[in-house]
Amino acid sequence: MLLSTILEAASYGPAIAAVAAAIAVIGAALGLGKIGQSAMEAIARQPEAGGRIFTSMIIVGAFVEGVTLFAIVVCLLAGQG
């Protein structure tokens, strides 16, 4: 009985991994939107600092994208086995 329950739960692995990857992507999208919003507000307040703010925004966005890609890979690998 317990073994059949475990095997049945294991069959949902790919679906759970896909949902987890989707949540990671949605979180990244929201984070990148917030980064962009904050950067635009900061540039509107101090236009002379726009170049530095833009550079920081791009760097932080790249970090968020990297972490998101790592999360997707981990989710997909977890769904495999």
Summary of the structure (lengths in Angstrom):
residues: 81
radius of gyration: 19.2
end to end distance: 21.7
largest distance: 68.5
contacts: 199
relative contact order: 0.17
helix: 94%
strand: 0%
